[in-house]
Amino acid sequence: GWWRETDLVLEPNGGAGAILDYMRNKELMSKSHCEDRIPKPPKSKVYEIDPTRAATLRGKGYDVTIKDFLTVQPVAIYDKIFMNPPFSRGRDADHVTHALKFLKPGGVLIAVMSAATELSRDGRRVSFRKMTEKNYDRIDNYQRNGMFTDLPPLSFASAGTNVNTVLFAARARRVTS
């Protein structure tokens, strides 16, 4: 499965709560989860910069801090990080780079990112790919393109996003002695 009930999960860009809501929705989970038993949603921490969205998330029962995630001091305590960061001007690479610092050894980060992050030759995105390839591991053999898995074109068109996207997944390396 994607998580264990005992995991500590970070959602750095809470938005409207779509990722967290999905984790709570047993009907959706039963359609996509590979196990017979669907785990309870794990304990999660959410950051959201917009006070109105944060209030909505709190109303749904999430532990939300109103703050720009990029200003949060990293503490490597999270087992899982699930995120859909802002894409404009390559900010998805900045947000994911920062979020990776919050993973404990063996922790997993999964992010929806702009397809440009996988393909672009601009310096920021090339640096992102080199940094993640050097310092993090794939989480599964299904990732054909390094740490990226292409999502179908216009996967988020119904949400008003006409940007092609990829799923980025990485595991923080375990400390070896």
C-alpha positions as CSV (number, residue, x, y, z in Angstrom):
1,G,0.0,0.0,0.0
2,W,0.9,3.7,-0.2
3,W,1.0,4.1,3.6
4,R,0.7,2.5,7.0
5,E,-1.6,3.7,9.7
6,T,1.4,4.5,11.8
7,D,3.1,6.7,9.2
8,L,3.5,10.4,9.7
9,V,2.5,12.2,6.5
10,L,3.3,15.7,5.2
11,E,1.2,17.6,2.7
12,P,3.2,20.8,2.1
13,N,0.7,22.4,-0.3
14,G,-2.8,21.6,1.1
15,G,-4.8,23.5,-1.4
16,A,-8.4,22.3,-1.3
17,G,-7.4,19.0,0.3
18,A,-7.8,16.7,-2.7
19,I,-4.9,14.4,-1.8
20,L,-5.9,14.1,1.9
21,D,-9.5,13.7,1.1
22,Y,-8.6,10.9,-1.3
23,M,-6.8,9.1,1.5
24,R,-9.9,9.3,3.7
25,N,-12.3,8.1,1.0
26,K,-12.7,4.4,1.4
27,E,-14.7,3.9,-1.8
28,L,-12.0,5.5,-3.9
29,M,-9.3,3.7,-2.0
30,S,-11.0,0.3,-2.5
31,K,-10.9,0.9,-6.3
32,S,-7.2,1.8,-6.4
33,H,-5.6,0.0,-3.5
34,C,-3.9,-3.3,-4.0
35,E,-4.6,-4.8,-0.6
36,D,-7.7,-6.4,0.8
37,R,-7.6,-4.2,3.9
38,I,-7.5,-0.4,3.3
39,P,-5.5,1.2,6.0
40,K,-6.9,4.1,8.1
41,P,-5.6,7.5,7.0
42,P,-2.3,8.2,8.8
43,K,-1.5,11.2,11.0
44,S,-0.8,14.1,8.7
45,K,0.5,17.6,8.9
46,V,-0.6,20.2,6.3
47,Y,0.8,23.6,5.2
48,E,-1.3,26.0,3.2
49,I,-0.3,29.6,2.5
50,D,-3.9,30.8,1.7
51,P,-6.0,31.5,4.9
52,T,-9.3,30.7,3.2
53,R,-8.1,27.3,2.0
54,A,-6.5,26.6,5.4
55,A,-9.9,27.3,7.1
56,T,-11.6,24.8,4.7
57,L,-8.9,22.2,5.5
58,R,-9.4,22.8,9.3
59,G,-13.1,22.4,8.8
60,K,-12.4,19.0,7.4
61,G,-10.4,18.1,10.5
62,Y,-6.8,18.5,9.2
63,D,-3.9,19.8,11.2
64,V,-3.1,22.9,9.2
65,T,-0.5,25.6,9.6
66,I,-0.9,28.8,7.5
67,K,2.5,29.4,6.2
68,D,4.5,29.5,2.9
69,F,6.0,26.0,3.0
70,L,9.3,27.2,1.5
71,T,9.9,29.2,4.7
72,V,9.4,26.2,7.0
73,Q,12.6,24.9,8.6
74,P,13.2,21.2,7.6
75,V,13.0,18.5,10.2
76,A,13.5,15.0,8.7
77,I,10.6,13.2,10.5
78,Y,8.1,12.2,7.8
79,D,7.5,8.7,6.5
80,K,5.6,9.9,3.5
81,I,5.1,13.2,1.7
82,F,2.3,13.5,-0.9
83,M,2.1,16.8,-2.8
84,N,0.8,18.7,-5.7
85,P,2.9,21.9,-5.7
86,P,2.4,25.0,-7.8
87,F,3.9,24.5,-11.3
88,S,4.3,28.1,-12.6
89,R,7.9,29.3,-13.2
90,G,9.4,25.9,-12.2
91,R,8.2,26.3,-8.6
92,D,7.3,22.6,-8.5
93,A,11.0,21.8,-8.5
94,D,11.7,24.3,-5.7
95,H,8.8,22.9,-3.5
96,V,9.8,19.3,-4.1
97,T,13.5,20.0,-3.4
98,H,12.5,21.6,-0.1
99,A,10.1,18.8,0.8
100,L,12.7,16.1,0.3
101,K,14.5,17.6,3.3
102,F,11.6,16.6,5.5
103,L,11.8,12.8,4.7
104,K,13.4,10.5,7.3
105,P,15.7,7.8,6.0
106,G,13.6,5.3,4.0
107,G,10.8,7.8,3.7
108,V,8.9,8.3,0.4
109,L,7.9,11.4,-1.5
110,I,5.3,11.3,-4.3
111,A,4.5,14.5,-6.1
112,V,2.4,15.6,-9.1
113,M,4.7,17.8,-11.2
114,S,4.8,19.6,-14.5
115,A,6.1,17.3,-17.3
116,A,8.6,20.1,-18.0
117,T,10.4,19.0,-14.8
118,E,11.2,15.7,-16.4
119,L,12.0,17.0,-19.9
120,S,13.1,20.6,-19.8
121,R,16.7,21.6,-20.3
122,D,16.5,24.8,-18.2
123,G,19.1,24.9,-15.5
124,R,16.8,24.7,-12.5
125,R,15.1,21.5,-13.7
126,V,18.3,19.9,-14.9
127,S,19.8,20.6,-11.4
128,F,16.7,19.1,-9.8
129,R,17.0,15.9,-11.8
130,K,20.7,15.5,-11.1
131,M,20.2,16.2,-7.4
132,T,17.5,13.6,-7.0
133,E,19.2,11.0,-9.1
134,K,22.4,11.4,-7.0
135,N,20.8,11.5,-3.6
136,Y,17.5,9.5,-3.7
137,D,16.3,6.1,-4.9
138,R,13.4,5.0,-7.0
139,I,10.6,3.5,-5.0
140,D,9.5,0.9,-7.6
141,N,10.6,-0.8,-10.8
142,Y,7.6,0.6,-12.7
143,Q,9.3,4.0,-13.0
144,R,10.6,3.7,-16.5
145,N,11.9,7.3,-16.8
146,G,14.1,7.4,-13.7
147,M,11.9,8.8,-10.9
148,F,9.2,10.1,-13.2
149,T,6.1,8.3,-14.5
150,D,4.1,10.1,-17.2
151,L,0.5,10.8,-16.5
152,P,-2.1,10.8,-19.3
153,P,-2.3,14.1,-21.2
154,L,-4.6,16.7,-19.5
155,S,-5.0,14.5,-16.5
156,F,-6.2,17.5,-14.4
157,A,-8.2,19.3,-17.1
158,S,-11.4,18.8,-15.0
159,A,-9.7,20.8,-12.2
160,G,-8.9,23.6,-14.6
161,T,-5.2,22.6,-15.2
162,N,-4.3,22.1,-18.9
163,V,-0.6,21.3,-18.1
164,N,0.8,17.8,-18.8
165,T,2.0,16.2,-15.7
166,V,4.2,13.5,-14.3
167,L,4.3,11.6,-11.0
168,F,7.6,12.0,-9.3
169,A,8.5,9.4,-6.7
170,A,11.6,9.1,-4.6
171,R,12.8,7.3,-1.5
172,A,15.3,8.9,1.0
173,R,18.3,6.7,1.3
174,R,18.6,4.8,4.6
175,V,21.6,5.6,6.8
176,T,24.1,2.8,6.6
177,S,26.9,2.3,9.1
